[in-house]
Amino acid sequence: MTSESAVMTNANRTPLHIALTTGEPAGVGPELAAVALAGAAAHWPDVQFSVLGDAALLEARARAVGVDWAALVGGTAARVRVERLSLAVPAVAGQLDAANGRYVLGLLDAAIDGALAGRFDAIVTAPLQKSTINDAGVPFTGHTEYLAERTGTLRVVMMLAGTGVRPLRVALATTHLPLRDVPDALTIDGLVETLAIIDRDLRRDFGLPVPRILVTGLNPHAGENGYLGREEIDVISPALALAAQRGIDARGPYPADTLFQPRYLEQADCVLAMFHDQGLPVLKYATFGEGVNVTLGLPIIRTSVDHGTALDLAGTGRADAGSLIAAIDTAVAMARHRRGG
């Protein structure tokens, strides 16, 4: 079952139920989950959590960062419960092992299936290692693309959000593509669909009555009237005109090198950048460690951290759980909006 109606069948259920996948077992995900959930009762008093991962791994990593895991997940009244999936081989902090690649996908599949069935109101994902999954024999581009495939969603939009500027939200017209492939991936219809997804989800899940979207150009100086490229003239501007006909407040194309200023951003709810490294370096500079990755367009709610597996920090207790806590905060807020308050 992949329709949005399936997700909404238990819309009036209380409390909210959030699934948290713990990601790459050699990375920081398991310990960050322990740190974030240690404050669950105080931070999210009306939320039930299901944390997905290997029980022994989670307990060991929690112990390493000073979290009493048994107390957190023990008892029938506990609001943090473990949904146990077993590692293929024992995990060592900081040391990748392709044997556990399918375990990581299993965590994600269990969370997706639970959300599609209406058991989870949202899923929050800790970072995974793409190379480990590919080395396990499973072609894998990233969380965003996998979520789209597993939910039968034709188009999704990656948006990162942070609190550094107003707050700053940056969505992407393309995601994990080689730079040479980006111009060919930009189409009028595709941009209109992307803008429609951003507009709809900012209304529904973020409570913005009329989202204001600023759109970058692709080329330097937004093409300089065609002298530095024609994508702005041939693709982006026509897409903006069609989006306006659909009641979407999307403006541009603006030169990316000058758009990310407070005097422009204070008029915007979201910026749509044309490619990954056009918009995200700015956002991560402003908000890194507290940023949230949101997948728009899905029939389920999914948020994640703004960082990777941090193998060099795994098991040391030095990793900062701020982004994961922000991702949970965002998922809870989105779920409340989708329920209607």
N, C-alpha and C positions, 0 to 999 in steps of 0.2 A: 504494500500500500504506500503510494508516494504522493497522494494529494494533500493539499493544505487542510481540507476538511477533516482528514484523519488526525491531524495534529490538534485540531480544535475540539475534538469530541469531549475532552475532559476539561474544557476551558474554565469551568467554575470550581474546579477542585482546589482545595487549600490543604496544606501550604504549597507554595511553589516547589517544584522538584527539579534540581539542576544536576546534570551529569558532568563529571570532570574526568577527562582522560589524562593519564599521567605520562604519555608520550614515550620518547626514547628512554629505555631503562638505564643506559649508561650516562644519560645527561642529567640536567638539574630538575626535570619535571617532577619526579617522585618527591624530592625533598621540598620543592616549592609548594606542592600540593599540601604537604603536611603543615608547613608554616602558614599558608593561607587559611586552611581549614581549622587551625588551632584557635582562630578567633571567630569561628562561624557563629557561635551563640551570641556574641556581642555585635558583630557586623551585620549578620543576616538572621535576625531572630525568628522570622517567619518562613525560612527556607529549609527544605530537606535536600541533602546532598547524597549522591551516589558517586563514589570515587572508584574508577575502574583501573585495576592493575593487579599485579602479583602481590598477594597478601604479605609474604615474607619480605619481599623487596621493600614494600611501603613501610612496614614496621621498622626495618633496619635503617632506612634513610631518615625516617622520623626520629629515631633514637639518635642518629648522628647530629641532628640539628636541635636536639633537646625537647622534642615534642613527645608527650606521653600518648602514643598512638592507641594503646589498648584502652585508655580512658576515653579517648576521643570517639572511638568506634564501638565501644562496648555497650551492652545492654539494649533492650528492645526499644527504649525511649530515645536512644542516641539519634541525633539529626544528621550524623555523618555515617554512612554505611559503605562497606566495601563490596563491590561486585567483582568477584575474583576470576581473573584469567591468569593462567600459569605461563611463566617464562619457558621458552624452549631449553635454554641453558642458563645457568646462573649469570647475573649481570655484574660487571665490575665497573665502578664509577670511572668515567673517562675513557673506557676501552670499548669501542664499538664491536659488535659481533653480529654478522649477517644472519646467524641462526635465529635471532630474535626479531627479525624484520617483520615476519608474519604475525608475531605477537602484537606489535605496535598497530598493525592494521586491524587486528582483532579487537583491540580496544576501541578504535574509531568506529568499526562496524557495529559493535554492541551499542555504542552511544547513539549512532544514527538510527538504528532500528528501534531503539527505545523512544526516541523523539518522534519518529514517524508514527509509531503506535500510540502516541499520546501519553506515554508514561513519564517522559521528561518534558518540562516546559522549555528547556534550553540545554545546549551542550557548550562546555568550555573546554578547550583543548590546550594541553601543555605542548611544548615544542617537540617535534620529531626530527629524525635525521633522514632526509630523502635518500642519501646514498646507501644506507643500510637496507632500506626497503628494496631499492633497485638491485642491490647485491644479493638479496634474497630471491631474485628472479621475478619480481613484480614490477612492471613499468609504473613509475610513480613520479608525477610532476610536482605535486604539492597538495596540501590540505584543501585548498579552494577548489581545484579541479576535481579532486576525488569526491568531495562533497557534492558537487554538481552531478557527477556521473552516478553516484549511489542514490541520489534522490530523484534522478530523472529530470533534472533542471537544465534547460537548454542554454540559459545564460545567467551567470552570476556576476557579482561585482565585488571586488576586494576593496574595502574601505578601512583605513586606519584612522583612529581617533585618539586625541590626547587633550590634556587640560592646559597645555602651555599657552595657547592663544584662543580664547573666547568660547568654547573650545575649538581647536583646529581639527577639521575632518578632511581627509584627502582620499578620494576614490580614484580607481584606475580604469582607464579604457581598455588597456591590455595588461596582462600580468607577467607570467614567467616566459617571456619570449626573447630570443636573441635580438639585439637592437636592429640588425639588418632586416628582420621580418616585421617590424612594427608598422611601417607605412602601409604595407599590403594588408595588414590585419584591421586597419581602420576603414570602416564603411559608413555611409550615411545611415542605413537601417540599423547597423550595430550600435552606433552612437545614440540614436534615438531610443533604442531599447534600453541601453545603459542608463540614460538620463531618466527614463520612465521608472526603472527599478529604484534608482536613488530617490526620486521624488516620492514614490509610493512608500518605500520603507522608512524614510525619514518622517513621513506623516504618521504611519501606522505604529512604528516601533520606537520612535523618538519624540512623538508628540508635537512635531512642528507643523503648524497648520498650513503654511505656504513656504516650503523650503526654497532657499535662494542658493543657486548653484552657479559658481564661476568656473569657466572652462578655459584651460590653457590651449595655446597653439601647440603644434608639433615641432615646428622649426624655430631657429633663433629669430627673435623679434616677431614672432607669430607670422613668419614667412615674408615680412617686408613687402607686402602687396604683390606677392608672387615672385619677387626677385630671389628669395631664399627658399623657395619651395611652394607648391600649389595646394598642399593638403588643406590649409586653412580656407582657401577659396572653393576648392572642389568638393570637400568632404565635411569639414567641421562647421562652417557657416551654414550650408544647407541643412545639416542636422539640427542646428540650433533653431532655424526657422521652422522646421517641422515640429520640434519639441514645443515651441511657443504656441503653435496651433492646437496642441494638446493640453494647453494650460500649464505648462511647466516653465517655471521662472529660471531659465538657464541663460547666462550671458557670456559673451566672448566672441571669438577666441582672443585671449590676452597673452602677451609674452610671459613665459614662465619665470624669467629671471627678475621680473618686477612685480608679478602678481602677489607673491608671498610677503606682503607688507601689511602691518596692522590697519592702515587706512583703507585697504581693499578688503582684508579679511573680516573686518568688523561689519561689513555689509553682506557677509556670506555665511551660510550654514554648512556648505561643503564646497571643496574645490575638486573638479574632475581633471586629473592629469592624464596625458596620453600614454605614458609608459612608466614602468616601475621606478626607475631611478631619476625620473623627472620630478616626481612629487614626494616620494618617501624620504629622501635625505633631509629635506626641509623639516618634515614632520618629526622625524626621529631626532634631529638636532634639538628641536623645541621641547620634545616630550619624552625622550627615551627613558625607559624604566617605568613609565606610567602610561604608555600608549597601549591601545587595544586594537586588535585586528578583528574586523567584523565582516562576515560574508553576507552580502545583501542578495536578495532574489531567491533565496531558498524557501521551501515550505516549512523549515524549522529555523530556530534561532541558534546561531553559532558565533561565539567570540573566542579570541585566543590572545596570546601574548604578542609583544612586538619584538621579540628576540628569539634567538636560536637555542640550541641544546647546551651551549656553554660547557663543553666537555672539560675544559680546564678548571672549572669551578665545581664540577659535580663531586659531591661527597665531602666538600670542604666546609660547608655551612656559610660560605661567603656570598652566595648568590642572593640577589634581592628579589623578594616576592611581590614587589610593588605592581608590576605589570599584570601578574596573574590575579592579584586582588582587584585591580581595576577591571580586568576582563570579567571577573565574576560580578562585580558591581554593575557593569554594563549589561550583562546577560540578565540579571535580576530586573533591572529597570526596563529593558526591552520586553521581557516576559510580562511585567505588570502592565505596560502600555498595550500589549497585544491582548491581554485579558480585559482591558477596558478600564484600567486604573488600579 
